[in-house]
Amino acid sequence: MEKVLTVLNLLKIYPNGKNANNGINIDVNRGEIVGLIGPNGAGKTTLVRQILGLLKPTGGTISILGEDISLQPSIIKREVGYAPQYPLYFPSLTVEETIGFALRLKGFKGEQLTNKLNEIIDFLNLGQVRKYYGYQLSPGLIKLMLIGVAFAQARSLLILDEPTSMVDIVSKSRLWDRLSQFKNNKAILIASHDMNEIKKLADRVYVILDGKIIAEGSPREISLLLELPCNVIFSSLDALRVKSFLEDNHIVYSLGGSVFTVSVGNLNSAIDIIKQINDITPINYIQFEAPSFETAIRKILEEKNGQN
């Protein structure tokens, strides 16, 4: 696959001595979505700002399509689309005027402009609000409009910072589908705190902590870095007999109404427990949750913090 973004040994030290990025190495290929995840203050925003040319690195290189952005900064404007975390907008411009303005900056004119504008608005399901002014939009709709602007800008690389924060659940699900389609001929980098979003969208994940990449892999590979607990949620025809079995075997559980939740070390142990309970009394509902992507990320971060 063609490498669109390459970050090598990136170092950023602020004047106060804070080492915000320390030896960062990442790459994003055309046709894939890469997730960048980590807690607040981990260095995600600093990294994104350097890729956008808004901050000058202390050391290392950032290349887009093989061109060093410090030597060819114009490639950022030419190839990159960006949607910020916080909703920024022009109160006196409509949705279609805002996205259309971005398209004009990219050289679109006449019928080509109209067609591309309609394509983006339809793609993001913004047709019903295309004539709304910025001040009339909810924060979620502003985010979708800004993603539309980023779509208009992005020739090769799309960078999204918390793309679905403040977006309602229906629009969020639709946007996830759209992003999966949009990646076909683009490289997409998503910085997000939403574990489900990264698990749903990302082909690869980088975990960042204290300015360093501490783990890399697919969402499944990140989950398998550790032996993860498995949650079993179930209900039975005889809750009293289930409680007796769990307590006799010193199995920790929680009970909400008639629904039990049991956490065990791995999926095989969970299956074994369920078999034993079902031999005692029939189970009428069961749900397994394993492996937990969110638990994987949290444990990696906790272990790393514990080593410092």
PyMOL commands that set and color helices and strands:
alter all, ss='L'
color gray80, all
select helices_A, chain A and resi 44-51+74-79+95-105+110-123+127-129+134-136+139-153+169-185+195-201+219-223+239-248+267-280+293-307
alter helices_A, ss='H'
color red, helices_A
select strands_A, chain A and resi 3-13+19-29+33-37+59-64+67-68+80-83+157-161+187-191+204-209+212-217+230-236+253-256+259-264+283-289
alter strands_A, ss='S'
color yellow, strands_A
deselect
rebuild
show_as cartoon
